[in-house]
Amino acid sequence: MTRSIARLFVLVLAIVALASQRAQADEVLQWNGIAMDTLAANRVNPFEAARVAAIVHTAVFEAVNAVTGRYEPYLWTVSSPRGASPDAAAIAAAHAVLVHYYPGSAAALDAHRASSLAAIDDGQAKTDGIAVGLNAAAATIAHRI
């Protein structure tokens, strides 16, 4: 079991490293912590935890990468309007995936989402970033990584 957790940790760190420099590392790391807390609260076995963590971070990568265009996308299906907020995209993607898999944790996840998004100025960039994040989450879930 400890070995599985170590592998999960390495996987998460690798995906977080690829997320993009433009997205605030604080947001990606914060939502990684929220994901790990959600998995623990739902008493998820290590195999499910690794799978869901991979889905969360793939969605976050796709969302941020759609905004920044820095790397080759994994899914090729997520696009973004110019000027979208990569932070809002990362938050929305992580939140949507976690709520999809753990709807019983929606209230806590919604509170985290509201708190995270409150730090981003309201406007078109935030709105577009949220839409990109939701699209990335939906595409990633549909591919069942």
C-alpha positions in Angstrom: 0.0 0.0 0.0 2.8 2.4 0.8 4.4 1.7 -2.6 1.1 2.5 -4.3 0.9 5.8 -2.5 4.5 6.6 -3.4 3.7 5.9 -7.1 0.6 8.1 -6.9 2.7 10.9 -5.4 5.2 10.7 -8.2 2.5 10.7 -10.8 0.8 13.7 -9.3 4.1 15.6 -9.1 4.9 14.8 -12.7 1.5 16.0 -13.9 1.6 19.2 -11.8 5.1 20.0 -13.2 3.6 19.9 -16.7 0.6 22.1 -15.9 2.2 25.3 -17.1 4.3 28.1 -15.6 1.6 30.7 -16.4 -1.0 29.1 -14.1 -0.3 29.9 -10.5 1.5 27.0 -9.0 -0.4 27.9 -5.8 -3.7 27.0 -7.5 -2.5 23.7 -8.9 -0.9 22.7 -5.7 -3.9 23.8 -3.6 -6.3 21.8 -5.8 -3.9 18.8 -5.6 -4.2 19.0 -1.8 -8.0 19.3 -2.1 -8.1 16.3 -4.3 -6.0 14.3 -1.9 -8.2 15.4 1.0 -11.3 14.4 -1.0 -9.8 11.0 -1.8 -9.0 10.4 1.9 -12.4 11.6 3.1 -14.0 9.1 0.7 -11.7 6.3 1.9 -10.6 5.6 -1.7 -8.3 2.6 -2.2 -4.9 3.4 -3.7 -5.8 2.1 -7.2 -8.9 4.3 -7.5 -7.0 7.2 -5.9 -4.3 7.0 -8.6 -6.9 6.8 -11.3 -8.9 9.8 -10.1 -5.8 11.8 -9.4 -4.6 11.2 -12.9 -8.0 12.3 -14.3 -7.9 15.5 -12.1 -4.5 16.4 -13.2 -5.0 15.5 -16.8 -8.0 17.8 -16.8 -6.1 20.6 -15.1 -3.2 20.2 -17.6 -5.6 20.2 -20.6 -7.4 23.3 -19.2 -4.2 25.3 -18.6 -2.6 24.2 -21.8 -5.6 25.2 -23.8 -5.2 28.7 -22.4 -1.4 28.9 -22.7 -0.7 26.6 -25.7 2.7 25.8 -24.4 2.7 22.0 -24.8 1.2 19.4 -27.0 -2.3 18.6 -25.8 -3.2 15.1 -24.7 -6.8 15.2 -25.8 -6.8 17.6 -28.8 -10.4 18.6 -28.0 -10.1 21.6 -25.6 -9.9 25.1 -27.0 -9.8 28.5 -25.3 -10.5 32.0 -26.2 -7.6 34.4 -26.1 -7.1 35.9 -22.7 -8.8 33.3 -20.6 -7.6 32.9 -17.0 -5.4 29.8 -16.6 -6.0 29.9 -12.9 -9.8 29.8 -13.3 -9.4 27.0 -15.8 -7.4 24.9 -13.4 -9.8 25.5 -10.6 -12.9 24.7 -12.6 -11.3 21.6 -14.1 -10.2 20.1 -10.8 -13.5 20.9 -9.1 -15.6 19.4 -11.9 -13.7 16.1 -12.0 -13.9 15.7 -8.2 -17.6 16.5 -8.0 -18.2 14.1 -10.9 -16.6 11.2 -9.0 -17.5 12.2 -5.4 -20.9 14.0 -5.5 -21.2 13.4 -1.8 -18.3 15.8 -1.3 -19.9 18.5 -3.5 -20.7 21.0 -0.7 -17.1 21.0 0.5 -15.7 21.2 -3.0 -18.1 24.0 -3.9 -16.8 26.0 -1.0 -13.2 25.4 -2.0 -14.1 26.4 -5.6 -15.8 29.6 -4.4 -12.8 30.5 -2.2 -10.3 29.9 -5.0 -12.2 31.8 -7.6 -12.8 34.7 -5.3 -9.1 35.5 -5.6 -9.4 36.0 -9.3 -10.8 39.3 -10.6 -14.3 39.1 -12.1 -14.4 39.6 -15.8 -14.3 37.9 -19.2 -11.0 36.2 -18.5 -12.3 34.5 -15.4 -15.6 33.5 -17.1 -13.7 32.1 -20.1 -11.2 30.3 -17.9 -14.1 28.6 -16.0 -15.7 27.5 -19.3 -12.3 26.1 -20.5 -11.9 24.2 -17.2 -15.4 22.7 -17.5 -14.8 21.6 -21.1 -11.4 20.1 -20.1 -13.0 18.2 -17.3 -15.8 16.9 -19.4 -13.4 15.8 -22.2 -11.1 14.1 -19.7 -14.0 12.3 -18.0 -15.3 11.2 -21.4 -12.0 9.6 -22.3 -11.9 7.8 -18.9 -8.2 8.1 -18.6 
